[in-house]
C-alpha cells in the first residue's frame, strides 16, 4: 500500500500512523504560544466578569445614595405637609413624630435592599468554571 508521506519507521499516538513531522523546538514553541493565548483568554474572561460585578455593586451603592437623598427631600417637603395635615386632629408634636417615623421606615427599606444587593455573592462563575475545565484538560494532556 503506497502512501504520500515518507516512511519514518515511527508510529504516532495510538498506533494510527499519524506523526507530527515538526522539530521538537517547533512543537515546544507552538505549545508555549497556545498556552499564552489560553492564559490571555482566561484573563479577558475574568476581566469581563469583574467589570460586571463592579457594575452591580455600583448600582447597589447608588441605591444607598438614593435612599439618603430621598430621605432628606421627603422629610423636608412632604413631611411638612403631612405634619400640617395631622395637626388638624393631633397635637403638633405627635404629628411631627408620626411623619418622621413613616419616612424613617421608607429610608430603612431602601437601605436594606441596597445592603442585600451588596451582600450578594460576587464570584466570577464562568471564569472559575473555565479554569476547572482547562485544568482537567491539561491533566488529560499530561497523562496521555
N, C-alpha and C positions, 0 to 999 in steps of 0.2 A: 504494500500500500504506500503510495508516494504522497509526501506532504510538501508544502511550500516552504516550511521552515527547516533550517539545517538541524541535523541531529546533534544533540549536545551530550547524549548519554545520561542526562539527568531528567528525572520526572518532577513535575511541580507538586503543589499541595494536593493531597488526596489522590495521588496516582492518576490524575486526569490528563496528564500530558501538557498542561498549561504551565509555562515557566516564564518568569519575568527576566528578560534579557538585559535589563539595565544593570549598570555597575552598582555596587553596594553604596558608593558615595551618592549616586543619584537617588537611590531609594531612601537613604537617610535624609537627604536634602528635601525630598518630596514629603517625607513624614514630618519633618520639622515645619515645613510650610503649611501643611494641613493642620497640624496641632496649633500653630499660631493663628490660623484663620478660625479654627474652632473656638479657641480661647477668646478671640476678639468678638466673635458672635455671642458667646456667653456673656461677656461684659456688656455688649449692646442690649441684650435682653434684660439683664439686671438693671441697667440704666433706665430703660423704658418703664420697668415695673416700679422702680424707686420714684421716678417722676410722678407716676400715678398715685403712689402712696402719699407723697408730699402734697400733691394737689388736693387729695381727700382731707388731709389734716388741715390744710389752709382753709378749706370750706368750714370745717368744724370751728376753727379759731374765728373765722368770720361770723359764725353764729353767736359765739360768745360776745364779740364786739357788738353785733346787732342787738343782742339781749340787753347789754348795758346801755346803748343809746336809746333803745326802745323804752327801757325803764325810766330814763331821765325825761324824755319827752312826754311820756304818758303821765308820769307823776306831776309834771309841770302844767300841762294843758288840760287833759281830761280829768285829772284828779281834782282840779279846782271846780270844774263843772259838776262832777259827781258829788263833791262835798257840799256845794251850794244847794244841790237838789235834796240831799239828805238833811240838810239843816232845816228844811221845812217841817220835818217830823221828829228830828232828834236834836240833842244839844250839839253845838259846833264841834266840841272835842270828839264826840262819838262819830260824827260824820267823817271827820278827817281820819280817824283811826280805821274805820271800815274801808275807806278808799285806799289808804296806804296798804292795808292787808291784801286787798284784791290785786293791786298791781305788783306787790311783792311776790304773790303767788305766780303771776304771769312770768316775771323775771326768773323765778326759780325753775319753772317748767322749761324755759328756753335754755337755761344753763345746764340742766340735767340732760337734755337732748344733745347739746354740744359735748358734754362730758362723755356720754355714751359713744358718740362718734369718735372721740379721741382714744377711747379705750379699745376700740375695735382692733383685732389682731392685724398687724402690718407686716406680714411675711410675704416676700415675693414668691408666690407658689409656683408659677411657671418656671422661674429660674431654678428653684430648688428641684423641681421635677426633671428639668433638662440636665442638671448636674448629676442627678442619680442615674438617669438614662445613659449619659456619657460615661459615667463611672462603670456601670455594668458592661457597656460596650467595650471599654478599654480592658476590663478584666478578661472578657471573652477573647479579645485580640491577643493578649499576652499569653493566655492559656493555649491558644490554637497553634 
